[in-house]
Amino acid sequence: MILLGIDTGGSSIKGAPVDIVAGRLAEPIVTLATPRPATPASVVKVAQEIVAHFSTTGPIGFGLPSVIRQGRVCTAANIDPSWIGVDGEQLISKAVGRPCVLLNDADAAGLAEMRVGAGRGVGGTVVVLTFGTGIGSAIFVDGKLVPNTEFGHLEMRGQEAETLASGRARVVRGLSWAQWAEAVNEYLHHMHRLLWPGTFILCGGITENYREFGHLLSSPAHIVPGDLRLEAGIVGAALAAAESGM
């Protein structure tokens, strides 16, 4: 089965068909810039372009940097606040003419890593963290997702953690890899105190440079980079569509 997955980030919106059985991309990714402002209408227009580029059928999985409850958008991180309160599933489904499964973008990445990536077969509590424009989190207990955790907004030094330890924060703050790793270690410490996971899986664009900082990270939990890297959100969104039964 081939289904389309779309991943909305702070800087780009990416999509590709996914081989659900194999858990990998069936065609190369199409990447378009996230519009400014990233309103519902402008993001949906980009989604229509991505859908039109491919010849897939069936439901579409769509990751959005938001808390999603029964298809409705409850928060807006790195997208326009006008998303809040919108029935995103209905909006996107109507625009593309196909069923849509809408979920938190970090939850999508986490699903991919847990089903076909670094977390496959790992039991206990696993925390998947995505480091990019912000910090996304997905919590799994014995493989079952606890959705919409949003631990990137955890308070750290009187600020939201993602303003200090996200991939964008490293660039904005002009941090070396060693300095950034210190901020990430502090964040992991806070997360460990709250959840006591056995494993942290780190995802997002920053993990392309894992060799630069991975050896500097420390936690009582096992720390591993995600296997799917920049593809995780797309693969996970498609998997969510497949598991929805639509």
C-alpha positions in Angstrom: 0.0 0.0 0.0 1.3 3.4 -1.0 -0.1 6.5 0.9 0.9 10.1 0.9 2.5 11.7 3.9 2.9 15.5 4.4 5.0 17.1 7.1 4.6 20.8 8.0 7.6 22.5 9.5 8.5 26.0 10.5 10.5 26.6 7.3 9.2 24.0 4.8 6.4 21.7 4.0 7.5 18.3 2.7 5.5 15.4 1.2 6.1 12.1 -0.5 4.3 8.7 -1.1 5.2 6.1 1.5 5.3 2.3 1.1 3.4 1.5 4.3 4.6 -2.2 4.4 8.3 -1.4 3.9 8.1 1.9 5.9 10.1 3.9 3.4 9.6 6.5 0.8 8.2 5.3 -2.6 9.2 8.5 -4.5 11.5 11.4 -3.8 10.3 14.1 -1.4 8.8 17.4 -2.7 9.7 20.3 -0.5 8.1 23.7 -0.6 8.6 26.8 1.6 6.2 27.2 4.5 4.2 30.3 3.5 4.4 33.5 5.6 2.1 33.9 7.3 1.3 30.2 7.6 -2.5 30.6 7.7 -4.9 27.8 7.1 -5.6 29.0 3.5 -1.9 29.4 2.6 -0.8 26.0 4.1 -3.7 24.2 2.4 -2.7 25.8 -0.9 0.8 24.3 -0.5 -0.8 20.9 0.5 -2.8 21.0 -2.7 0.4 21.5 -4.8 2.0 18.5 -3.1 -1.0 16.3 -3.5 -1.3 17.2 -7.2 2.4 16.3 -7.8 1.8 12.6 -7.0 -0.6 10.0 -8.4 -1.4 8.4 -5.0 -4.9 7.5 -3.9 -6.4 6.9 -0.5 -6.2 8.9 2.7 -3.5 11.4 3.3 -1.5 11.8 6.6 -0.8 15.4 7.5 1.6 16.5 10.4 1.1 19.9 11.8 3.0 21.6 14.7 0.0 21.8 16.8 -2.0 19.9 19.5 -4.7 18.1 17.5 -7.9 16.8 19.1 -10.4 14.9 16.9 -9.1 16.7 13.9 -9.3 20.1 15.4 -6.3 22.4 15.8 -5.9 23.5 19.4 -2.5 25.3 19.4 -0.3 27.0 16.8 3.5 26.7 17.2 5.5 28.2 14.3 2.3 28.6 12.2 -0.3 31.4 12.2 -2.5 31.6 15.3 -5.6 31.7 13.0 -5.3 27.9 12.9 -6.6 27.6 16.5 -10.1 26.2 16.6 -10.1 25.2 12.9 -11.2 21.6 12.0 -8.0 20.9 10.1 -9.0 17.5 8.9 -12.2 18.7 7.4 -10.5 21.7 5.8 -7.7 19.8 4.2 -9.9 16.9 3.2 -12.3 19.2 1.4 -9.4 21.1 -0.4 -7.7 17.9 -1.7 -10.8 15.8 -2.2 -9.6 12.9 -0.1 -9.8 11.8 3.5 -7.1 13.4 5.7 -5.7 12.3 9.1 -4.3 15.2 10.9 -1.8 14.8 13.8 0.9 16.5 15.7 4.1 16.6 13.7 6.3 15.2 16.4 3.8 12.4 17.1 4.1 11.6 13.3 7.9 11.4 13.5 7.6 9.4 16.7 5.3 6.9 15.0 7.7 6.4 12.2 10.7 5.8 14.5 8.7 3.4 16.8 7.2 1.4 13.9 10.1 1.2 11.4 13.0 3.1 12.9 15.3 3.3 15.9 12.5 2.5 18.4 11.2 -0.6 16.7 10.8 -3.3 19.3 11.8 -1.1 22.2 9.6 -1.4 25.2 9.1 0.7 28.3 8.9 4.5 28.1 10.5 6.0 25.0 10.7 9.8 24.4 11.1 10.9 20.8 12.4 14.5 20.5 12.5 16.5 17.2 15.0 19.3 17.1 14.4 21.9 14.3 12.6 25.2 14.3 11.3 24.2 17.8 11.4 21.1 19.9 8.7 18.5 19.4 8.1 15.5 21.7 6.3 12.2 21.3 6.0 9.8 24.3 5.5 6.1 23.9 4.8 3.5 26.6 5.3 0.0 25.4 4.8 1.2 21.9 1.6 3.1 22.6 1.5 6.8 21.8 0.6 9.4 24.4 -0.4 12.2 22.0 0.1 16.0 22.0 2.7 16.2 24.8 4.4 19.4 23.6 7.4 19.2 25.9 9.3 21.7 23.8 7.4 24.3 25.8 8.8 23.0 29.1 10.2 25.9 31.2 14.0 26.0 31.4 15.8 29.0 32.9 12.6 30.9 32.9 12.1 30.4 29.1 10.6 27.8 26.9 13.1 25.1 26.3 12.9 25.3 22.6 14.2 28.9 22.7 17.4 27.6 24.3 17.9 24.1 22.9 16.2 23.8 19.5 18.1 23.6 16.2 17.1 27.1 15.4 18.2 28.3 18.9 21.7 27.0 18.2 22.0 29.2 15.2 20.2 32.2 16.7 22.3 32.1 19.9 25.6 31.5 17.9 26.4 28.3 19.9 29.1 25.9 19.1 28.2 22.2 19.0 29.6 21.8 22.5 27.7 24.7 23.9 24.5 23.5 22.2 25.0 20.0 23.6 25.1 21.5 27.1 21.7 23.1 26.6 20.4 19.8 25.2 21.8 17.9 28.2 20.0 20.3 30.6 16.8 19.8 28.7 17.2 16.0 28.7 17.8 16.2 32.5 14.5 18.0 33.0 12.7 15.5 30.8 14.3 12.5 32.6 13.2 13.9 36.0 9.6 14.1 34.8 9.2 10.9 32.8 12.1 8.5 33.6 12.3 7.1 30.1 14.6 4.2 29.2 15.4 5.7 25.8 15.6 9.1 24.1 15.4 9.1 20.3 16.6 12.3 18.8 15.1 13.4 15.4 14.9 16.4 13.2 17.2 18.2 10.8 19.9 18.7 13.5 20.6 15.0 13.6 22.2 15.2 10.2 25.1 16.5 12.3 24.8 13.9 15.0 28.6 13.1 14.8 29.3 16.6 15.9 27.4 16.5 19.2 26.2 13.0 19.9 29.2 12.0 21.9 28.7 15.1 24.1 25.2 14.1 25.3 24.6 12.4 28.6 21.6 11.0 30.4 20.7 8.0 32.6 18.5 7.0 29.6 19.9 5.5 26.4 20.3 8.2 23.7 20.1 7.3 20.0 19.6 9.2 16.8 16.5 8.5 14.8 17.0 6.2 11.8 14.7 8.1 9.5 16.1 11.6 9.9 14.3 14.2 7.8 11.9 11.5 6.4 10.4 10.6 9.8 7.5 13.1 9.8 6.4 12.1 6.3 6.6 8.4 6.9 4.8 8.7 10.3 2.0 10.8 8.8 1.4 8.2 6.1 1.5 5.4 8.8 -1.1 7.3 10.8 -3.3 7.5 7.7 -2.9 3.7 7.2 -3.7 2.9 10.8 -6.8 5.2 10.8 -8.9 2.7 8.9 -10.2 5.3 6.5 
